[in-house]
Amino acid sequence: MRAWIERLRRERGQGLSEYAIIVALVAIASIVIVTAFGDQIREIFFKSGQRLAGENEAKIEDQVSPKEGSVKQGLDDWN
């Protein structure tokens, strides 16, 4: 009986360790994605918020402009 209880405890500890590793990997992946695509994500959320507020498209484009010397890129630029 004691052997069965010890085995159950070891398996539970192993599951917790695996869960912690998965959570850490998801956190690291999220940080990398936000770092790489942060500006595009910020622009998408800004435009979405402006559209929900009722702003027209021309006014939104005037407020969101690329940084000096940078080129605005879309999905077509990566082909």
Summary of the structure (lengths in Angstrom):
residues: 79
radius of gyration: 23.5
end to end distance: 63.6
largest distance: 73.6
contacts: 135
relative contact order: 0.06
helix: 80%
strand: 0%
